[in-house]
Amino acid sequence: MLRTRVITAVVLLLILLPSIFVAPPPVWGAVSLVFLAAAAFEWTRLLPGEASAWRVAGLMTLIGSTWLAFSVEQGIPASVRLTLYAASTLFWLLVAPARLSRVAAHGRWPGAVVLLMACWSALYDLRELGALVLFCAMAIVWIADIGAYFAGKSFGRHKLAPRISPGKSWEGAIGGALAVVIVAMATTGVASMAQVLPAMLSARIGWLATVIVLCLLAALSVLGDLHESLLKRLAGVKDSGATLPGHGGVLDRIDALIPVMPVVAMIHLVLQD
């Protein structure tokens, strides 16, 4: 199992890192769309009903390809992208917590497609702003996850959502947020990081407000993770799929990115105006 996990991780890195740092943005857009379409397939299979996962994945690919073509040729208006990101953010701030509190997810595949499209569009927008901007935005989620893991292992006593994900604790969530704040704020004085989110925020709204925003992003990453855990629990499965040998499904790997990326892209769009 460990060997399989390592091989899969290496292959993913060989695909994703050049797509982010070497290839032009449209190539990253195409590569990331493949992963998001796979996530749409897996998400649909977790939902009740008779929707064809293949058709939903195909629809996601069609919409994303059309969006990418327009982005390359003439650009998607900022107002359209902001609307999509705002809709995603409202879902994660209002609807998702209500579902978690009821331990019930009654969503349908069109909502999943909208949320995944918002994430994918945000990933593409952030790459157009720069490879480092995109990588650092994604790193917020990774740091929150790593910090939560170690803080939870060391100090976890109070369960965060025992009926959904018994392994998560409040101490872990707080530790993840602290890790994000510490690492992010340490980069604000680095000249090469001037265009990434923490530096831009601290320059525009001050360090205290920046810390609040970073904590919100860390909280959203936990929310995305819990929401997918709820979908899997209600579907009676351990993983969202078997797309990534040793790692489960694509959705398992990107669940925390889905609510966070649209917010980061939205902030960048607003700060640029």
C-alpha positions as CSV (number, residue, x, y, z in Angstrom):
1,M,0.0,0.0,0.0
2,L,2.8,2.5,0.9
3,R,4.6,1.7,-2.3
4,T,1.4,2.3,-4.3
5,R,0.8,5.6,-2.5
6,V,4.3,6.8,-3.2
7,I,4.2,5.9,-6.9
8,T,0.9,7.6,-7.3
9,A,2.1,10.7,-5.5
10,V,5.3,10.9,-7.7
11,V,3.2,10.6,-10.9
12,L,0.9,13.3,-9.7
13,L,3.8,15.6,-8.9
14,L,5.3,14.9,-12.3
15,I,2.1,16.0,-13.9
16,L,1.0,18.9,-11.7
17,L,4.2,20.7,-11.0
18,P,5.3,21.2,-14.7
19,S,1.6,22.2,-15.5
20,I,1.7,24.9,-12.8
21,F,5.3,26.2,-13.1
22,V,6.4,25.5,-16.7
23,A,3.4,25.2,-19.0
24,P,1.3,28.2,-20.0
25,P,-2.0,28.8,-18.2
26,P,-4.2,27.2,-20.8
27,V,-2.3,23.9,-20.4
28,W,-2.8,24.1,-16.6
29,G,-6.5,24.8,-17.3
30,A,-6.8,21.7,-19.4
31,V,-4.9,19.5,-17.0
32,S,-6.8,20.7,-13.9
33,L,-10.1,20.4,-15.8
34,V,-9.5,16.6,-16.2
35,F,-9.1,16.3,-12.5
36,L,-12.2,18.4,-11.7
37,A,-14.2,16.3,-14.2
38,A,-13.1,13.2,-12.4
39,A,-14.2,14.8,-9.2
40,A,-17.6,15.5,-10.7
41,F,-17.9,11.9,-11.7
42,E,-17.1,10.8,-8.1
43,W,-19.3,13.4,-6.5
44,T,-22.3,12.3,-8.6
45,R,-21.8,8.7,-7.6
46,L,-22.1,9.7,-4.0
47,L,-25.4,11.4,-4.5
48,P,-28.8,9.6,-4.3
49,G,-30.7,9.4,-7.6
50,E,-30.2,8.0,-11.0
51,A,-28.0,10.7,-12.6
52,S,-25.3,9.2,-14.9
53,A,-21.9,10.0,-13.4
54,W,-20.4,9.8,-16.9
55,R,-22.8,12.3,-18.3
56,V,-22.2,14.7,-15.5
57,A,-18.4,14.4,-15.9
58,G,-18.9,14.9,-19.7
59,L,-21.0,18.0,-19.0
60,M,-18.4,19.4,-16.7
61,T,-15.8,18.8,-19.4
62,L,-17.9,20.5,-22.0
63,I,-18.6,23.6,-19.8
64,G,-15.0,23.8,-18.7
65,S,-13.7,23.5,-22.2
66,T,-16.0,26.2,-23.5
67,W,-15.1,28.4,-20.5
68,L,-11.4,27.8,-21.2
69,A,-11.8,28.6,-24.9
70,F,-13.5,31.9,-24.1
71,S,-10.9,32.7,-21.5
72,V,-8.1,32.3,-24.0
73,E,-9.8,34.1,-26.8
74,Q,-11.4,37.1,-25.1
75,G,-11.5,36.5,-21.4
76,I,-14.5,35.8,-19.1
77,P,-15.8,39.1,-17.7
78,A,-14.8,39.7,-14.1
79,S,-18.4,40.2,-13.1
80,V,-19.3,36.7,-14.3
81,R,-16.4,35.2,-12.4
82,L,-17.2,37.2,-9.3
83,T,-20.8,36.0,-9.4
84,L,-19.7,32.4,-9.7
85,Y,-17.2,32.8,-6.8
86,A,-19.8,34.6,-4.6
87,A,-22.4,31.9,-5.2
88,S,-19.8,29.2,-4.2
89,T,-18.8,31.2,-1.1
90,L,-22.4,31.6,0.0
91,F,-23.0,27.9,-0.3
92,W,-20.0,27.1,1.9
93,L,-20.8,29.7,4.4
94,L,-24.6,29.1,4.7
95,V,-25.8,25.8,3.1
96,A,-22.9,23.5,3.9
97,P,-22.9,24.2,7.7
98,A,-26.6,23.6,7.8
99,R,-26.2,20.2,6.1
100,L,-23.4,19.3,8.5
101,S,-25.5,20.2,11.5
102,R,-28.4,18.0,10.3
103,V,-26.0,15.3,9.2
104,A,-27.9,15.3,5.9
105,A,-26.9,16.2,2.4
106,H,-29.7,16.6,-0.1
107,G,-27.7,18.1,-2.9
108,R,-28.1,17.2,-6.5
109,W,-25.5,17.0,-9.3
110,P,-26.1,20.5,-10.8
111,G,-25.0,22.0,-7.5
112,A,-21.9,19.9,-7.5
113,V,-21.1,21.0,-11.1
114,V,-21.4,24.7,-10.1
115,L,-19.2,24.3,-7.0
116,L,-16.5,22.4,-9.0
117,M,-16.7,24.9,-11.9
118,A,-16.1,27.7,-9.3
119,C,-13.1,25.8,-8.0
120,W,-11.7,25.1,-11.5
121,S,-12.2,28.7,-12.7
122,A,-10.5,29.9,-9.6
123,L,-7.5,27.6,-10.2
124,Y,-7.2,28.9,-13.7
125,D,-7.6,32.6,-12.7
126,L,-4.9,32.2,-10.0
127,R,-2.5,30.6,-12.5
128,E,-3.0,33.5,-14.9
129,L,-1.9,35.8,-12.1
130,G,1.2,33.7,-11.7
131,A,2.4,30.2,-10.8
132,L,3.5,31.3,-7.4
133,V,0.2,33.0,-6.7
134,L,-1.6,29.7,-7.5
135,F,0.9,27.5,-5.6
136,C,0.7,29.6,-2.5
137,A,-3.1,29.7,-2.6
138,M,-3.2,25.9,-2.7
139,A,-0.5,25.7,0.0
140,I,-2.9,27.4,2.4
141,V,-5.0,24.3,2.3
142,W,-2.1,21.9,2.5
143,I,-0.6,23.7,5.5
144,A,-4.0,23.8,7.3
145,D,-4.3,20.0,6.7
146,I,-0.8,19.2,7.9
147,G,-1.1,21.6,11.0
148,A,-4.5,20.0,11.9
149,Y,-3.1,16.5,11.6
150,F,-0.2,17.1,14.0
151,A,-2.1,19.3,16.4
152,G,-4.9,16.8,16.5
153,K,-2.6,13.9,17.1
154,S,-0.8,15.8,19.9
155,F,-3.6,17.7,21.6
156,G,-6.9,16.5,20.2
157,R,-9.5,16.0,23.0
158,H,-12.7,17.6,21.8
159,K,-14.4,16.1,18.7
160,L,-15.3,18.5,16.0
161,A,-17.9,16.5,14.2
162,P,-18.1,13.0,15.8
163,R,-21.1,11.9,13.7
164,I,-19.3,12.8,10.5
165,S,-15.6,12.5,10.9
166,P,-14.7,11.1,14.4
167,G,-11.0,11.7,13.9
168,K,-11.2,15.5,13.6
169,S,-10.9,17.6,16.7
170,W,-11.3,21.3,17.6
171,E,-7.7,21.4,18.7
172,G,-6.6,20.1,15.3
173,A,-8.7,22.7,13.5
174,I,-7.2,25.5,15.6
175,G,-3.7,24.1,15.1
176,G,-4.3,24.1,11.3
177,A,-5.4,27.7,11.4
178,L,-2.4,28.7,13.5
179,A,0.0,27.0,11.1
180,V,-1.5,28.9,8.2
181,V,-1.3,32.2,10.0
182,I,2.3,31.6,11.1
183,V,3.6,30.4,7.7
184,A,1.6,33.0,5.7
185,M,2.6,36.0,7.8
186,A,6.3,34.9,7.7
187,T,6.2,35.4,4.0
188,T,4.8,38.9,3.9
189,G,8.2,40.5,4.1
190,V,9.7,38.4,1.3
191,A,10.0,40.5,-1.9
192,S,9.2,37.6,-4.2
193,M,6.0,37.0,-2.4
194,A,4.6,40.5,-2.8
195,Q,1.8,39.3,-5.2
196,V,0.6,36.3,-3.2
197,L,-2.4,36.6,-1.0
198,P,-1.0,37.2,2.5
199,A,1.3,40.0,1.4
200,M,-1.4,41.6,-0.7
201,L,-3.9,41.5,2.1
202,S,-1.5,42.8,4.8
203,A,-0.6,45.7,2.5
204,R,-4.2,46.6,1.8
205,I,-6.1,45.8,5.0
206,G,-3.5,45.4,7.7
207,W,-2.2,42.4,9.5
208,L,-5.1,41.9,12.0
209,A,-7.7,41.7,9.2
210,T,-5.3,39.4,7.2
211,V,-5.1,37.0,10.1
212,I,-8.9,36.9,10.3
213,V,-9.1,36.1,6.5
214,L,-6.5,33.4,6.8
215,C,-8.3,31.8,9.7
216,L,-11.5,31.9,7.6
217,L,-9.8,30.2,4.7
218,A,-8.5,27.5,7.1
219,A,-12.0,27.0,8.5
220,L,-13.4,26.7,5.0
221,S,-10.8,24.0,4.2
222,V,-12.1,22.0,7.1
223,L,-15.7,22.6,6.0
224,G,-14.9,21.2,2.6
225,D,-13.3,18.1,4.1
226,L,-16.2,17.5,6.4
227,H,-18.8,18.0,3.7
228,E,-17.2,15.3,1.5
229,S,-16.9,13.1,4.6
230,L,-20.7,13.5,5.1
231,L,-21.4,12.6,1.4
232,K,-19.3,9.4,1.8
233,R,-20.8,8.5,5.1
234,L,-24.4,8.8,3.7
235,A,-23.3,6.8,0.6
236,G,-21.7,4.2,2.8
237,V,-18.3,4.3,1.3
238,K,-14.8,4.9,2.6
239,D,-13.4,6.7,-0.5
240,S,-15.0,8.8,-3.2
241,G,-13.4,6.5,-5.8
242,A,-10.4,4.6,-6.8
243,T,-9.0,7.0,-9.4
244,L,-5.7,7.5,-7.5
245,P,-4.3,4.1,-6.4
246,G,-3.4,4.2,-2.7
247,H,-5.1,7.6,-2.3
248,G,-8.7,6.9,-3.1
249,G,-10.5,9.3,-5.4
250,V,-9.7,12.7,-6.8
251,L,-12.5,14.2,-4.7
252,D,-10.8,12.9,-1.6
253,R,-7.6,14.9,-2.5
254,I,-9.3,18.2,-3.5
255,D,-12.3,18.4,-1.1
256,A,-10.6,21.1,1.0
257,L,-9.6,23.1,-2.1
258,I,-13.2,23.4,-3.4
259,P,-14.4,26.0,-1.0
260,V,-11.1,27.8,-0.5
261,M,-10.0,28.5,-4.1
262,P,-13.0,30.6,-5.2
263,V,-12.6,32.8,-2.1
264,V,-8.9,33.4,-2.8
265,A,-9.6,34.2,-6.5
266,M,-12.5,36.5,-5.5
267,I,-10.2,38.4,-3.1
268,H,-7.5,38.8,-5.8
269,L,-10.1,40.1,-8.3
270,V,-11.4,42.6,-5.7
271,L,-7.9,43.8,-4.7
272,Q,-7.0,44.3,-8.3
273,D,-9.8,46.8,-9.0
